[in-house]
């Protein structure tokens, strides 16, 4: 009888925690986006000598308490840093992680806006010309963020991960592929979360094929109706035999930016044509749970 009572108590607690987490996810709002935009502390860090050496603009989200804390380097995609990405950064900091969000664009005079959505024409201009900052340079900026965090007294040096969106996610995966060349201290990045990382445009590139294996845990999240992604590319990635555990989740009926509040809309890029974006409540809620579980397992 006591065993059954303990099991019942455990089940109730587990159900409460899951429900509480989902309710937190449902609390996302445009107001929360505005708060996140204001929450980051603007700082400047040294750039990587392997890159262009530019000093990097960044936003720092510090968790409560003196630490030391695990840390995450965040990387934006083709359209720059968006409010919804800063919402993620703030939420992750609330859970005990220091988040350093690198601004590849403002650093180089392209775009310094963080508060607008993708109806902003300036975002559209840089999105269509995103290679002004190459994937290689984005990867070097991530390495610079890692080095900076490694020098901070309130950071757990062996618990630094990454999170990225779109081409920021591609760059994050590329960092793992070249990690042996980077020789980052304390073993380098320990885990990475990649939202819709354009894998079908990456996996056949010479830069991907000629670099090393992925040796650390990866979580990839994408929408199955996202025209810029493909199940086949992720099947190929999972069958590559990399030693790092790679978990790939494709969400049914989900488009690009399923984790950003907003209606169905279509965007245009001259290289790929028109592609849809839209918030997907179910995919977003599941991604919140997956991200939290992943970080609990590998960083926290």
C-alpha positions, 0 to 999 in steps of 0.5 A: 500500500505505501508503494502505491501511495508514493507512486500516486504522489509521484504521478500527481507531481509529474502531472503538475510539473508538465501542466505548469510548464505548458501553462508557462508556454501558453503565457507567451504574448507580444507584451512578453516579446516587448519585455524581452527586447528591453531585458537584454544588456548591451555589451561589446566583446572581442571578435575571433582572430580566425574571422574578421576580428571585428568587436561584436555587439551582443545582448546579455541575459543574466539569470538570478543569483551569483552563479556560477551558471551554465551559459548559452551562445545565441545566434540569429538568422538571415533577418537579424535578432527578432523579439521572439528570439529574445523571448527565448533568451529571457526564458532560458535565463530565468531557468538559470542560464546566462545567455549571450546573444550575438548580433552579427549584423549591428556589429558590421553596420547592417541592421541594429533593430531588435524590436520589429517583426519581419514586416520591417522592410530593413529586415527584408533587405538584409534577409535577401542579402544575408551572406553579407555575413557568411556562415563561416563568419557567423561560426567564428562569432559563436566561437568568440562568444564562447571564449568571452563566456569562458573568461567570466567568473560566474560561468560554468566553463564546462557547461556552455551550449548554443541555440540558433535559428535558421542560418544561425542554427546552420552556423551553430551546427557548423561550429560542431563540424569544425570544433577540432580546428577551433581548439576551444577551451574546456572541451568546447560547446557541450550541446546545441539547439537548432531551430529550422537550420536549412539542412537541405541547403547545407548537407551537400555543401563541400564545407559540410562534407569536408569537415569533421563529425558532430561529437556533442548532443544536438536537438533540431526542431523544424516544421514539416510544411516548411519549404526550406526544410526536408525530411530527407535531409534530416534522415541523411543527417541521422544516418551519418554515423556521428558520435554525438546524439542527434535528436530531430523533431519535425512538427506536423502542419508547421511552417517556418517560425512556428515558434513566433507569434503571428498569422500565416504570411509568405516571404520572398527570397530571390534564390528560393522563391516564396515560402510560408511562415506561421505560428503553430501553438502545438509545435511551439508548446512541444518545442518548449518542453523539448528545449527544457528537457534537453538543457536539463539533460546536458547543461543544467 
